[in-house]
Amino acid sequence: MNKKFSTTQFVWGVSLFLALFVNLPIIFLQLPRLEKSGIAQLDVLIQVLVCFFYSVFFIQIVYNHSKSSHSKTKIFFEIFIIFIVFVFVLTTLNVLIIGLSMKMFPTVLMRGILIGLIAYFFCRFLIETERKNEILLENEHLKSENLLVQLSSLKNQLNPHFLFNSLNTLSWLINEDKGKSQRYLQKLSQVLRYSLSMQEHSLVPLKEELTLIDSYIFLLQMRFGENLKVVKNIENIPLQIPPLSLQLLIENAIKHNIISTESPLHIWIESNESDKTITVRNTINLKQNSGGTGIGLVNLNERFKILANREIEIEQNEAFIVILPLISY
């Protein structure tokens, strides 16, 4: 409805402009008599109204046929008919009502041709503008679909990595301590349930992600004990984050660094409300051949580029630091 309404407004506006434009000489000639002569007022009114309706019908014919598969011959025939009707009606009104002679017939023809030419080009402009808008909308739709496909692919690449490492940890605990393995399995099921439930979500509240991290840290500390120290300093910020983002960073720290009594691993998770970011920082004591593929951080960065139009920040000096942008609702 809005599109039709705006198109109608455009057609009427163009038609009124054309009607006034082609009749400017007549309006100027009649201007001195407009206040005193009713015939002069009627003359101007008739010229403008007839030209206005002629322009409206002309544009509608060209515009409507552009949306259909009608032949050019049919369009030309209908334009010719509306032109003949315009000339006949305006000439008749000029002679019978205004009292003009047939000598005005050529001016009627010229006005009809001029209106037709200008109206045609205005109409083509309207058609091309609509086509460009349709192409832009289609491109935006395809872009959105492509982003969703990319996002789904990236999420699916993260989850098998998480599951593989979790099962390895469970297998190790079963051999080490069956009592602990039961508690571990309970927490692991909570983490996996969260992971599965988040498959259809691109973003989750930060609070939910932190609940996952609490369970995940519990699992890790059952294995590493005092050799793994995690400190959280998180403000209650009503923002969102891609699911499993923090879990991935903690997992990477575990994967690449030595964790022992002599070299405990420290991880700090801190939020910054003013910058709307969350920072994960860990000490560095790399394992041998722990370079890895880097696909985890690359995929995580791609997710943030798609969802937040921002990239993650990575710094490495005395500690390894990853800064994640948080996303508003």
N, C-alpha and C positions, 0 to 999 in steps of 0.2 A: 504493500500500500504506500509506503514512504517513497519507494522508487518511482511508482506511477505518479504520485503527487509531485515529486520534484521534476519529473520529465514534463508533466503538464504545465507546471510553472515556467519552465524553460521555454516551451513552445509558445505559451501566451506572451511571455516577455519579449521574445524575439519577434513575434507577430506584431505586437504593439509598436515596437521600435521600427519595424519596416513600414507599418502603416503611417507613422508620423514622419519617417524619413522621406518617403517618396512623395508625401503631400506637403512638404515644407514650403515649396513655392506657392502653392494655393493658400496655405495658412498665412504666409507673409502678405500675399495680395489682399486677403480678406481681413487682415488684422485691423486696419483703420475702421472697418465697418462692423466689426463683430459685436460691439456694445450697442449699436443702434439698429442694425439690420438683422431681422430674424432669418431672412433668406441666406445671408452670409454665414450665420451660425449653423443653419441646416445644411448648407453646402459643405462646410468643413466636417460636420458630423457624418454626413453620408459618405464622403470620400474616405475618411479614416475608418469607419466601421466596415465598409465593403472591402477595403484593402486588408483590414485586420482579419476578417473571416476567410478571405481568399488565402492569406498567408497561413492561417491555422490549418485549413484543409490541405493546402499544398504540402506543408511539412508532414502532416499526418500520413498522406499518401506515400511519400518517399520513405518515411521512417518505417511504416508498417510493412511495406513491400521489401524493405531491406532485411526484415526478420523472417521473410518467407522465401519460397523458391519460385515466385512468379517471374515470368519472362520480362525482359526489358521492354518488349513491345507493348505488353499490357500496362506497365508503369507509364510509358510514354503516352499511351492512349488515354489513360485516366487523367494524367496531367493536362493533356490537350483539352479534354472535356471540361475540367475545372477552370481552365484558362478562358475558354469560350463562354462559359457561364458567367465568369467574372466580367468580361468585356460587355456582354449583353446586359447584365443587371446594372452595372455602373453607367453605361451609356444611356440606358432607358431611364434611370433615375435622374441623370443629368438633364435629359431632354424634357421629361414629363413633369418633374417636380421643381428642379432648379431653373429650368427654362433656358438651358444652354443649347447652342446649335451643334450640329453634327461635326462642325470643325474641331470639336474637342475629342473626336474619336481617336486620332493618332496619339494624343497624350494618354488616353486610357490604355491603348495598346502598349505604349512605352512603359507605363507604370506596371502593367501586368507582367511584362517581360523582365523588368528590373527586379520586381518582388520575387519572381520565380527563380532568377539566377541567385540572388542573395540568400533566399530561403533554402535553396538546394545546398549551397555551401555551408550554411549554418546547420542544416540537417546532417550533412556528411560529418561535420565536426562532432555533433551529438552522438552519432553512431560510432565513430572512431573512439571517442572518449569512453563510451560504454564498453566497447570491446577491450580497450586497454585496462579498464577497471576489472572486467571479468578475468582477463589474463593475470592481473596482479592478485586477485582473490584466489584463483586456481593455484598460482605459484606459492602463495602463502599456505594454502591447504596442503599442497604437496610437501612444502618445507616442514610443516608441523608433523605430518605423517612420517617423514624421513627422520625427524628428531626423535619421535617416539620409538621408531624401529631401532635407531642407534642406541637409545637409552636402554631399551629392553635387552639388546645384545650385550651391552656393557654390564648390566646387572647380572645377566646369566654367566658372564665370564668370572665375576667375583665369587659367586656362591659356591661353585665346585671347589675352588681353592680353600675357602673357609671350611667346608665340610671335610675335605681331605685331611686338613690339619687337626680338626677336632677329633676325628676318628682315630688318628694316630695317637693323640693324647689319651683317649679312652683306652685304647689297646695297651698302652704303657701302664696306665693306672690299674687295669685289671690284673696285670702280672705283679704289680708292686703291692697293692693294698685293695682287697675286694670290698672292704667296708667303705673306703673312700670312693671306690669306683661307683658304688650305688648312689652316693650323694652327687658324685660328678655326673652320672647319667641323668639324674633328676634335673640338675641345672642345665645340662646339655640339651635335654629335651625342651626346656623353656627357651633356650637360645635358638634352637632349630625351628621351634614353632613360630618364634618371632620372625626368623629369617624367611620361612615359607609364607607367613601371613603378609609380609612386606613385598612379595613378588609383584602385586598389583599396585603398589604405591611408589610414586617417584620421590615423594618427600614425606617425612614424618616429623612430628613435634620433637624438639630437642629433648624434652623431658622423657619421651618414650625411648629415644636412642640411649639416653643415660641409664635408663632402667636395664636395658640390654647390657650395657657396659658393666654395670654392677655384677650381673650374673656371670659375664664373661671373665671379669677379673677374679671372681670367686673360683672359677674353674682353673685359671692359671695359677693362682696362689696355692691351690691344693697340690699342685705339682711342684712348684718352685719354692714354696714357703717364704722364708725371710729373704731369699735371694732375689725376689722380685718385689719392688716397692712402687706402688702407684699412688700418687697424690692428686686429688681432684679439688679444684677451686672453681666451681661453676655457679654463676649467678642464675637466678630464675628468669631466664629471658624467653619471652613468648615468640620464638622463631623456629624455623624448620631446617632440616638437614637431610640429605639423601641417606636412606637407611644403610646401616652397616659401615658407614664411613669411618667412625672412630674405631670400630672393631678391626677394620683393615689396618689402620695405622699401628694399633697395639700389636696386632699379629705380625706385622712387618718388623717391629722392634724385637719381638721374640725370635723371629726367624733369623735375623742377621747378626744378632749380638750374643756374645758369650754371657751365660747366666750362671754364676757360681758364688760360693761363699767369699772367695777372694775378689770377685768382680761382680757384685750385684748389679742388676739392671734397675735404673730409676726412670720412671715415666711420670711426667706431669701433664695434667689436662686442665687447661685454664680457659675461661671465657672472657671476652672483652665486649661489654655492652655498647660502649661508644663506637667501636669499629664494627660491631656486629660480626665478630669472628670468634672462632674457638681454636686454641693452639694445643697441639700435642707435641711434647718435647721429651726426648729420651737421651740418656747417656750413650756414648759410643765406645764399644769394645768389640769390634767386628770379628766374626768367625773367619777362619780361613776359607777362601773360595765362596764367600757369601755375597758375591756381587748380585746374583739373581738376574732375572730378566727385566725387572722394572715395570712389568706390565700392570701390576696392581696400582701403583701411583699414576701411571699414564691413564688407565681406565677411570680412576677416581677423578683425575683432572678433567677428563672428557665429560663425565657426568655433571660436574660443576659448571663447565662451559655451556652445556645444554640447558641446565635448569636455572642457573643463576647468572649466566652471561659473564661470569668471572672465573678466573683460574685460581687454583690453590697456589700458595707460596711455600717454597722449600728452601730452607737455609741449613747449612752444615758448617759448624765451627767446632767448638768444644762439645756441642750437643747436636743432635739431628732434630730439626724443627719443621713441622708442617702446620701451616695456618690455613684453616678452612673458613670460607665465607658462609655466614648463616643467611638464611633466606626468609624474607617476610611472608606472612600469610597472604 
